[in-house]
Amino acid sequence: MRDLKNFAERKRLVSLSSLFRKRRKSRNTFRTLSETNKDRKRLTVILPVLCGVLALYPVSFLVKSSLSALSFRGEGAGNANAASREPAPYRSFRIAADALKHAEVSGGRLVAPLSGGGLVSYTISPALQNRVEKVLAENNVPYGVFVAIEPKTGKVLALTGYSSVSPGWGDDAFYKVYPMASLFKMVTACAALELKKVEPDTMFAFRGYSYSENPRSWSVNPKKAGQQMPLDLAMGKSINPVFGRLASDVVGRDSIMSYASRFGFNQTLFPGTPVVPSRAVLPKDDLELKLMGCGLGREVKISPFHAAVVMAGLANKGTMLAPILAEEIRDGGNQVLPPEKPRIIGHLVTSETADKLSRMLLTTVTEGTSRRAFHDRHGRPRLPSVTICAKTGSINGTDPEGSYTWFAAYAPAEDPQIALVALVINQGRWKIKASRLGAEALEEFFADRSPGLQSLLKE
């Protein structure tokens, strides 16, 4: 009886649940769709078209990708046609840079064939480049680099490298970075001048000898008499304690990093080119700030090419222009591609600050670290009618290993026509300094521009 009773109760529960299930609306209920003749006709047209588009999409994507890859590969090999299709900053520069090692002088111009057909004519002066290469070779320089730029246009006037110990090193040495040494003193000076805290003739006290590398001994005791020197002369003589203290006591870490950024450090200033970005590491403490400010920060590195663009910018009243390497590019069909025009890429300093810095840089040649290179043994100037703004630098490096000397300049000061940077790395016995290479280059450049200079050079 109990089993039958349980069976009856179970049956009644099942019946109730079935009843409720019928009344509850199912979540999986499908509605019956009715299709009209009009809808059917529309679908017969849309569906085949949609299927065709979906079928062709992978093919079009592959074709587009292949064309992009071929275009990029052609540019790397010096394909002028790719440049004409995709106007972009530095595209013609990259084409010219890739073909530079094959360049030869023809008709008084430096030209090179392009692998995809066509020809590139360079802005480079063959006479200036040949003079520099001759000096490097005759003095058997272990490693040497030279870059020159026209400040008002950004045109590259010379771009060459040489090595007597590592053939092929000079092919792209001007694009690589090296310790900047005392050239960084210009950044420190610009920051201090822009902050309106000093002037070129400001007397600045310091302790320690001129080329001291120990910032712990540079602090000045106000109770004791110490050395003093105006900032413009300190620039010419490259006094480390002065610019170390200037960075620490006047400029400060944040400002000096801000001006390093203005000068193009820690960024891709020349996108798409072989130029390695320059870098400046944030100083950890006051001692590192002093070393950085005077040019002894070994982690502050710049390429000779970037340094030349900076010098051209300072010569151009603080306005930095994009470098132009190609005077003209013709594609395989002998069509001339649109020429590069002067283009601003940065503002280093105000025009007023650029003028003040020029006053400081004039002392390098007249009574500073480059005086011997620009005067003969009787004290007569090698370029008597040319005023030269310059800065030198020296430091030991490891890549390649040796003693690094820099020379950066622009001239004439009142109307700059050329800005240049030379880097010479000596090993063991010194061959020549970079300032000697710079002097030879300026003589060549101004030989037909300065009255009486040619006759003086022949004496």
C-alpha positions in Angstrom: 0.0 0.0 0.0 2.8 2.4 0.8 4.4 1.8 -2.5 1.2 2.5 -4.4 0.6 5.6 -2.4 4.2 6.8 -3.1 3.6 6.0 -6.8 0.4 8.0 -6.9 2.1 11.0 -5.2 5.0 10.9 -7.7 2.6 10.7 -10.6 0.7 13.7 -9.3 4.0 15.7 -8.9 5.0 14.8 -12.4 1.7 15.9 -13.7 1.9 19.3 -11.9 5.5 19.9 -13.1 4.4 19.1 -16.7 1.5 21.5 -16.3 3.8 24.3 -15.1 6.3 23.5 -17.9 3.6 24.1 -20.5 2.7 27.4 -19.0 6.3 28.7 -18.7 7.7 30.4 -21.7 10.8 28.6 -22.9 14.0 30.5 -23.4 14.9 28.4 -26.4 11.7 28.8 -28.3 12.3 29.6 -32.0 10.0 31.7 -33.9 8.9 30.7 -37.4 10.1 33.1 -40.0 8.0 33.8 -43.0 9.9 34.9 -46.1 8.3 37.1 -48.7 9.0 37.0 -52.4 10.5 40.5 -52.2 13.0 39.4 -49.5 13.9 36.3 -51.4 14.8 38.4 -54.5 16.9 40.7 -52.5 18.8 37.9 -50.9 19.5 36.3 -54.3 21.4 39.5 -55.2 23.1 40.4 -51.9 24.4 36.9 -51.0 26.5 36.2 -54.1 28.1 39.7 -53.9 28.9 39.2 -50.2 30.4 35.8 -50.9 32.6 37.3 -53.7 33.9 40.1 -51.4 34.7 37.7 -48.6 36.5 35.4 -51.1 38.6 38.2 -52.6 39.6 39.9 -49.3 42.5 37.6 -48.4 43.9 37.9 -51.9 43.7 41.7 -51.8 45.3 41.8 -48.4 48.2 39.6 -49.5 48.7 41.7 -52.6 48.8 45.0 -50.6 51.2 43.5 -48.1 53.5 42.2 -50.9 53.6 45.6 -52.6 54.4 47.3 -49.2 57.2 44.9 -48.6 58.6 45.3 -52.1 58.4 49.1 -51.8 60.3 49.1 -48.5 62.9 46.7 -49.8 63.4 48.9 -52.9 63.9 52.0 -50.7 66.7 50.3 -48.7 68.5 49.6 -51.9 68.2 53.1 -53.2 65.0 52.8 -55.2 63.9 56.4 -56.1 60.5 55.2 -57.4 59.4 54.2 -53.9 60.3 57.7 -52.6 58.1 59.4 -55.1 55.1 57.2 -54.1 55.4 57.9 -50.4 56.5 61.4 -49.5 57.9 61.3 -45.9 60.5 63.1 -43.9 64.1 62.0 -44.7 63.1 59.6 -47.5 65.4 61.2 -50.1 68.0 61.4 -47.4 67.8 57.7 -46.8 68.1 56.9 -50.6 71.1 59.2 -50.9 72.7 57.7 -47.7 72.3 54.1 -49.0 74.1 55.0 -52.2 76.8 57.2 -50.8 79.6 54.5 -50.7 79.2 54.2 -54.5 79.5 57.9 -55.2 82.1 59.4 -57.6 82.9 62.8 -58.9 81.4 63.5 -62.3 81.2 66.9 -63.9 82.3 68.7 -60.7 79.5 67.0 -58.6 79.4 64.0 -56.4 76.9 61.5 -57.9 75.9 57.8 -57.4 73.8 55.3 -59.4 70.7 53.8 -57.8 70.2 50.1 -57.8 66.6 50.4 -59.0 67.7 52.7 -61.8 68.3 56.4 -61.7 70.9 58.7 -60.2 71.4 60.8 -57.1 73.4 64.1 -57.1 74.7 65.1 -53.7 74.9 68.5 -51.9 78.4 67.5 -50.9 81.4 69.7 -52.0 83.9 67.4 -53.7 86.8 69.8 -53.1 86.0 70.1 -49.4 85.5 66.3 -49.0 88.7 65.5 -50.9 90.8 67.9 -48.7 89.5 66.3 -45.5 90.1 62.8 -46.8 93.6 63.7 -47.9 94.5 65.1 -44.5 93.2 62.0 -42.7 95.1 59.6 -45.1 98.3 61.5 -45.1 98.5 61.6 -41.3 97.5 57.9 -41.1 94.8 58.7 -38.6 93.5 55.5 -36.8 89.9 56.8 -36.8 88.5 60.1 -38.1 85.1 61.6 -39.0 84.1 64.9 -40.6 80.7 66.4 -41.2 79.9 69.9 -42.6 76.5 71.6 -43.1 75.3 74.8 -44.6 73.5 76.5 -41.7 70.8 78.4 -43.6 69.6 75.5 -45.7 70.6 72.3 -43.9 72.5 71.1 -47.0 75.3 68.6 -46.1 78.6 69.9 -47.5 80.8 67.0 -46.4 80.2 63.6 -44.9 83.2 61.2 -44.6 85.0 58.8 -42.3 88.4 57.2 -42.4 90.3 54.5 -40.6 93.9 53.4 -41.1 93.4 50.3 -38.8 89.9 49.2 -39.7 88.9 49.5 -43.4 85.2 50.1 -43.8 84.8 51.6 -40.4 84.4 55.1 -41.9 81.4 54.1 -44.1 78.9 54.9 -41.4 81.0 56.2 -38.5 79.5 59.6 -38.7 76.1 58.2 -37.8 77.3 56.4 -34.6 77.4 57.9 -31.1 80.6 58.6 -29.1 81.2 60.4 -25.7 80.4 64.1 -26.3 83.1 65.4 -24.0 83.4 69.2 -23.6 81.1 69.9 -26.5 78.4 69.5 -23.9 79.6 72.7 -22.2 77.6 74.5 -25.0 74.4 72.9 -23.7 75.2 74.0 -20.1 76.0 77.5 -21.2 72.8 77.8 -23.3 70.7 76.7 -20.3 72.3 79.2 -18.0 72.0 82.0 -20.5 68.4 81.3 -21.3 67.6 81.3 -17.5 68.9 84.9 -17.5 71.2 84.1 -14.6 74.6 84.8 -16.2 76.1 86.7 -19.1 79.1 85.9 -21.3 81.2 88.4 -19.2 80.0 87.2 -15.8 83.0 86.5 -13.5 82.8 83.0 -12.2 84.8 81.7 -9.3 86.2 78.2 -9.2 88.8 75.9 -7.5 91.0 73.3 -9.1 93.1 73.3 -12.2 91.5 73.8 -15.6 91.1 70.2 -16.6 90.4 68.7 -13.2 88.1 65.6 -13.3 87.4 65.6 -9.5 84.2 67.6 -8.8 84.7 67.2 -5.0 87.5 69.8 -5.2 85.6 72.4 -7.2 83.5 74.0 -4.5 84.4 77.6 -3.6 85.0 78.8 -0.1 83.6 82.3 0.1 86.0 83.1 3.0 89.0 82.4 0.9 90.3 84.1 -2.3 90.0 81.8 -5.3 90.4 81.9 -9.0 87.9 83.8 -11.2 87.4 83.9 -14.9 84.7 85.4 -17.2 82.5 82.7 -18.7 83.4 83.5 -22.3 87.1 82.9 -21.6 86.2 79.8 -19.6 84.4 78.5 -22.6 87.4 79.1 -24.9 89.8 77.5 -22.4 87.3 74.7 -21.6 87.6 75.1 -17.8 86.0 72.0 -16.2 85.4 73.4 -12.7 83.6 76.5 -14.1 81.0 74.6 -16.1 80.6 71.8 -13.5 79.7 74.5 -10.9 77.6 76.3 -13.5 75.5 73.2 -14.0 75.1 72.4 -10.3 74.8 75.9 -8.8 73.0 77.8 -11.6 71.2 75.5 -14.0 70.1 72.5 -12.0 69.4 68.9 -13.0 65.9 69.4 -14.3 66.9 72.4 -16.5 69.9 70.7 -17.9 67.9 67.6 -18.9 65.3 69.9 -20.5 67.9 71.6 -22.6 69.5 68.3 -23.5 66.1 67.3 -24.9 65.9 70.6 -26.8 69.2 69.7 -28.4 67.8 66.4 -29.6 69.0 63.9 -27.0 66.9 60.9 -25.9 64.7 61.0 -29.0 64.6 59.9 -32.6 65.5 63.2 -34.2 66.1 61.8 -37.7 63.5 59.1 -38.2 64.0 56.6 -40.9 67.7 57.4 -41.3 70.8 55.5 -40.2 71.6 58.2 -37.6 71.8 56.6 -34.1 69.8 58.6 -31.5 72.0 60.6 -29.1 71.5 60.0 -25.4 72.0 61.8 -22.1 71.5 59.8 -18.9 69.9 61.6 -15.9 72.5 62.4 -13.3 71.9 60.5 -10.0 73.4 63.1 -7.7 75.2 66.5 -7.7 78.6 65.0 -8.5 77.2 63.4 -11.6 75.5 66.6 -12.5 78.8 68.5 -12.3 80.6 65.9 -14.5 77.8 66.1 -17.0 77.8 69.9 -17.1 81.5 70.1 -17.9 81.5 67.3 -20.5 82.9 64.5 -18.3 79.7 62.5 -18.3 80.7 59.4 -20.2 77.0 58.4 -20.7 76.4 61.5 -22.7 76.9 60.4 -26.3 76.3 62.0 -29.6 77.0 61.3 -33.3 79.2 63.6 -35.3 76.3 64.0 -37.7 73.9 65.2 -34.9 76.6 67.4 -33.5 77.0 69.1 -36.9 73.2 69.7 -37.2 73.3 71.3 -33.7 76.2 73.5 -34.7 74.4 74.5 -37.8 71.3 75.3 -35.7 73.3 77.5 -33.3 74.8 79.3 -36.3 71.3 79.8 -37.7 70.3 81.9 -34.7 69.1 78.9 -32.7 66.8 77.3 -35.4 67.7 73.8 -36.3 67.0 72.6 -39.9 66.6 69.1 -41.2 69.7 67.9 -43.0 69.5 67.6 -46.8 71.9 65.2 -48.5 70.5 64.9 -52.1 70.6 67.9 -54.4 68.6 66.0 -57.0 67.3 62.4 -57.4 66.2 61.0 -60.8 64.3 57.8 -61.0 64.7 55.0 -63.6 62.6 56.9 -66.1 64.9 60.0 -65.7 62.1 61.9 -63.9 63.3 64.3 -61.3 61.8 63.7 -57.9 60.5 66.7 -55.8 63.5 68.3 -54.1 63.9 68.6 -50.4 63.2 72.1 -49.0 64.6 73.6 -45.8 62.5 72.4 -42.9 62.6 73.4 -39.3 63.0 70.5 -36.8 63.7 72.3 -33.6 64.5 75.6 -31.8 67.6 75.2 -29.7 67.7 78.7 -28.1 66.5 82.2 -28.8 68.3 84.4 -31.3 69.6 86.5 -28.4 71.1 83.5 -26.6 72.6 82.3 -29.9 74.4 85.6 -30.3 75.7 85.5 -26.7 77.0 81.9 -27.2 78.8 83.1 -30.3 80.7 85.6 -28.2 81.8 82.9 -25.9 82.8 80.5 -28.7 85.0 83.1 -30.4 87.6 82.8 -27.6 88.4 79.2 -28.5 90.4 80.2 -31.6 91.7 83.6 -30.5 93.0 82.6 -27.0 91.7 79.2 -26.1 92.2 75.5 -26.8 92.4 75.9 -30.6 94.7 78.9 -30.8 97.7 76.8 -32.0 95.8 75.1 -34.7 94.7 78.4 -36.2 98.0 80.3 -35.9 101.4 79.7 -37.4 104.6 79.5 -35.4 105.0 83.3 -35.6 101.5 83.8 -34.1 99.9 84.9 -37.4 96.3 83.7 -37.9 95.8 81.1 -40.7 92.4 82.6 -41.5 92.9 86.4 -40.8 89.7 87.6 -42.4 87.4 84.8 -41.0 85.9 85.0 -37.5 85.4 81.5 -36.2 83.1 80.3 -33.4 84.4 76.9 -32.1 84.5 74.4 -29.2 86.8 71.6 -28.6 86.5 68.4 -26.5 88.7 65.6 -25.4 88.0 62.3 -23.6 89.1 58.7 -23.6 86.8 56.2 -25.1 86.4 52.4 -25.6 84.4 52.0 -28.9 86.8 52.2 -30.6 89.4 52.4 -27.9 91.6 55.5 -27.9 91.9 59.2 -27.1 89.0 61.2 -28.6 89.4 64.8 -29.7 86.4 66.9 -31.0 86.3 70.2 -32.9 83.0 71.9 -33.7 82.7 75.2 -35.3 80.9 77.6 -37.6 82.1 80.6 -39.6 82.1 83.5 -40.2 80.5 84.5 -36.9 78.6 87.5 -38.4 77.2 85.5 -41.3 77.8 81.7 -40.9 78.2 79.9 -44.2 79.5 76.6 -42.9 79.1 74.6 -39.7 81.4 71.6 -39.1 82.3 68.8 -36.7 85.5 66.8 -36.7 86.3 63.8 -34.5 89.7 62.2 -34.4 90.5 59.1 -32.4 94.2 58.5 -31.7 95.8 55.3 -30.4 99.2 55.3 -28.9 101.2 58.1 -30.5 99.0 61.0 -31.5 98.7 61.8 -35.2 96.7 65.0 -35.3 93.9 66.6 -33.3 90.5 67.3 -34.5 91.1 71.0 -34.5 93.9 70.6 -37.0 91.4 68.8 -39.3 88.9 71.6 -38.8 91.4 74.2 -39.6 92.4 72.5 -42.9 88.7 72.2 -43.8 88.0 75.8 -43.2 91.0 76.9 -45.2 89.7 74.9 -48.1 86.2 76.2 -47.8 87.2 79.9 -47.5 90.2 79.8 -50.0 88.1 81.2 -52.8 85.9 83.4 -50.5 88.5 85.3 -48.5 90.7 87.9 -50.3 94.4 87.3 -49.9 93.9 83.9 -48.1 95.1 81.8 -51.0 98.4 83.7 -51.3 98.9 83.4 -47.5 98.4 79.6 -47.6 101.2 79.3 -50.3 103.8 81.0 -48.1 
